[in-house]
Amino acid sequence: MFGLFVPYTNYPTFQGSGTLANYIWHAKPAIVSNSTSLPEYIKDAGIILDRNDPKIWGRAISHLLNDKNLSRFEVTINKRRELFAPEVYVSKVLGFYEKIIKDKL
């Protein structure tokens, strides 16, 4: 199993990366477009493509349907997985709010 992520908009403020983080946490590789923040999330644990080239998307999907290729990405994504652990996320969010509160006081 893998995910496909193409934002419906090309605006840099797209915030639909929560689903991608969930895929990473569950060690599932993804094919993402090269727009918005998606490449920053996936890095080398998936495939980053031009959102406007449907032929290359088809080739990438075929590539990941091969179990050997999928396994290689699953090994790589396991290295990124811990960055998306719920406790890491909660710690970062709390730290962010604590800094805001501290700076306001």
C-alpha positions as CSV (number, residue, x, y, z in Angstrom):
1,M,0.0,0.0,0.0
2,F,1.1,3.5,-0.7
3,G,-0.4,7.0,-1.0
4,L,-0.8,9.5,-3.8
5,F,-0.8,13.2,-2.8
6,V,-1.5,15.9,-5.3
7,P,-2.8,19.2,-3.8
8,Y,-5.9,20.6,-5.4
9,T,-4.2,24.0,-5.4
10,N,-0.7,25.2,-6.2
11,Y,-0.7,27.8,-3.4
12,P,2.3,27.5,-1.1
13,T,-0.1,27.7,1.9
14,F,-1.6,24.3,1.2
15,Q,-2.0,22.5,4.6
16,G,-3.1,19.1,3.5
17,S,0.0,17.4,4.7
18,G,-1.5,15.8,7.9
19,T,-2.6,12.8,5.9
20,L,0.9,12.4,4.5
21,A,2.4,12.6,8.0
22,N,0.0,9.8,8.9
23,Y,1.2,7.7,6.0
24,I,4.8,8.3,7.1
25,W,4.0,7.3,10.7
26,H,2.5,4.1,9.4
27,A,5.6,3.5,7.3
28,K,3.8,3.7,4.0
29,P,5.6,5.4,1.1
30,A,3.9,8.0,-1.0
31,I,4.0,9.6,-4.4
32,V,3.8,13.4,-4.0
33,S,3.7,16.4,-6.2
34,N,6.6,18.8,-6.1
35,S,4.4,21.7,-5.0
36,T,3.6,23.0,-1.5
37,S,5.2,21.4,1.5
38,L,4.8,17.8,0.4
39,P,8.5,17.2,-0.7
40,E,9.7,18.5,2.7
41,Y,7.7,15.8,4.4
42,I,8.5,12.8,2.2
43,K,12.1,13.6,1.3
44,D,13.7,10.3,0.0
45,A,11.0,8.1,1.5
46,G,8.8,8.4,-1.5
47,I,8.7,9.7,-5.0
48,I,8.4,13.5,-5.8
49,L,6.9,14.4,-9.2
50,D,5.8,17.3,-11.3
51,R,2.1,17.7,-10.7
52,N,1.4,18.5,-14.3
53,D,2.9,15.4,-15.9
54,P,0.3,12.5,-15.8
55,K,2.6,10.1,-17.8
56,I,5.3,10.3,-15.1
57,W,2.6,9.7,-12.4
58,G,1.5,6.5,-14.2
59,R,5.1,5.3,-14.4
60,A,5.7,6.0,-10.7
61,I,2.5,4.1,-9.7
62,S,3.7,1.1,-11.8
63,H,7.1,1.4,-10.1
64,L,5.6,1.2,-6.6
65,L,3.3,-1.7,-7.5
66,N,6.5,-3.8,-7.8
67,D,6.9,-5.4,-4.4
68,K,10.7,-5.0,-4.6
69,N,10.5,-1.3,-5.2
70,L,7.8,-0.8,-2.6
71,S,10.0,-2.7,0.0
72,R,12.9,-0.4,-0.7
73,F,10.8,2.7,0.0
74,E,9.4,1.1,3.2
75,V,12.9,0.6,4.5
76,T,13.7,4.3,3.8
77,I,10.5,5.6,5.3
78,N,11.0,3.7,8.5
79,K,14.0,6.0,9.1
80,R,11.7,9.1,8.8
81,R,8.9,7.5,10.8
82,E,10.0,8.6,14.3
83,L,9.9,12.2,13.2
84,F,6.1,11.8,12.9
85,A,5.4,9.9,16.1
86,P,2.4,11.4,18.0
87,E,4.5,12.1,21.1
88,V,7.1,14.0,19.1
89,Y,4.3,16.0,17.4
90,V,2.6,16.8,20.7
91,S,6.0,17.8,22.3
92,K,6.7,20.2,19.4
93,V,3.2,21.8,19.5
94,L,3.4,22.2,23.3
95,G,6.9,23.7,23.0
96,F,5.6,26.2,20.4
97,Y,2.7,27.3,22.6
98,E,4.9,27.5,25.7
99,K,7.3,29.8,23.8
100,I,4.4,32.0,22.7
101,I,3.1,32.3,26.2
102,K,6.6,32.9,27.6
103,D,7.2,35.7,25.0
104,K,3.9,37.3,25.8
105,L,4.6,37.5,29.6
